[in-house]
Amino acid sequence: MPKKFKGKFIKQIMIYGLILLASSLISELINQLWPGFPMPPALIGMIMLYLLLTFKIVKLEQVEGVSNFFVQIISLIFIPSGIALVTKLDVLKNEGLQIVLVVIVSTLMLLLFTAGIAWLLVQVKEWVIERRNNRQAELEED
């Protein structure tokens, strides 16, 4: 592994490590403030990474290598979940239909909610553009 690549990879790992540490601390803080509202650190970490990339605090090049590595090994990451699922076959046998129904209904609700928010954002964007165009037209008339 070339020295330059190795240093870059270590910096990327450090960025991910800091995000994981911060998301863990935030999750624990939320758990202390609202015990009935568990917030998984992975979700907080994804939101943090999204915000850091969106506001260009972290550039894509700074996390791209590690992200590609994680995508390559994603099947290994899900092995513990699969094993945990196999150990609960008795629960699946008794409650399987209910679990499947909850997953289907919650997925549909999530899709509808996401579509509604996307539609709303498009409407707001169009309204802002229309308003800006109207202002420019008024300024040109004066």
N, C-alpha and C positions, 0 to 999 in steps of 0.2 A: 504494500500500500504506500503510495507516494506520501512524503512528509506533508506537503501542502493539503492534500486530500484528507489526511489523518487529522490535521489541526482543524480543518473546516468541519469535519464530522464531529469532533469533540465539542466544538462550539455549538453545533446544532443539538447535540445531546444535552448540553448544559442549558440551552433555551428550553427544551422540553422538560428537563428536570426542574427548572424554576417554575414553569407553568404547572407541573404536577404538584410541587410543593405548595404553591399559592392556592391551587384549587383544593388541595386537601385541607389547608388551613381555613379557607372560606367555607368549605363544607362543614367542618367541625364547628365553626362560628355559627353558621345557620342552624346546625343541629342543637347548639346550646340555646340559641334565641327562640327557636321554634321546634321543640322536640317532635311534634307530630308532623313535621314537614321535612322528610329526609331529602337531601339533595346530593345525588351521587357526584363524587369528585370528577369522574370522567366527563360528565355533562358540563360541569363548571369549566373544566379544562378546555373542552371543545369551544365553548362560548368565548372563553378568554382568548384562545388562539384565533378564532374568527375575528374578534374585535381588534386584536393586535395586528392582524393582517389587513383588516379593513382600514384602520387608521394609520397604516404604514409605519407603525412602531417597530414591527418585525417585518422584514422583507421576505418574500417567498423563497428567494435563494438561500436565506438563512435557515430554513427548515425543510427544504425540498428533499435533500438526501435522506434524512432520517424518516421523513414521511413515506418516501418510496420504499425504504427498507421495511417499514411497518406494513405497508400494503402487500409486499411480497410474502410476509410471514403471517398474514392475517388468519389463515386457516389454523395455524398453531395456537394463536391467541384464543380461538374458540374451543379448543380441545377441553379445557377444564369445564366449560359450560356444558358441553356435550356429555361429559362423564357425570357431572352433577345431575343432569337430566335423566340419565340411565339409572342412577341410584334412587330416583323417585318414581319408578314405573308404577308402583302401587297407587300413588297419588294420581298419576296420569290415567290409570285404569278407572279410578273412581270419579275423578273430577275432569277428565279429559275434554268432554263435550263443552262443559262450562268454560274451561280455559280457552278452547278454540273460539267459542262465541265471543268471549271478552276480547281476545286478540283481534278478531275480525271487526267488531264494533268499534273498539278504540282506534284501530287503524283507519277505518272509514271516517271517524270523527276527526282524527288528526288531518287526514287528507282534505276534508271539507273546511276545517278551520284554516289550514294553510292556504287553500284556494281562496277563501274569503279574505284573508289578510293580503294576499297577492293582488286580488281584485281591488281592494281598498287602496293599496299603495299605488296601483296603476291609475286609479281615479284621481288620487291626490296629485300625482305627478302631472297628469293631463291638465288638471285645474291650475296648477302652478305655471305650467308652460303657457296655457291660454291667458292667464292673468298677466304674465310677463309680456306676451305678444300684444295684448291690449294696451298695456302701459307704453310700450315702444310705439305703437300706432298713435296713441294720444300725444306723445312727445314729438313725433314727426309732424303731426298736424299743427302743433303750436309753433 
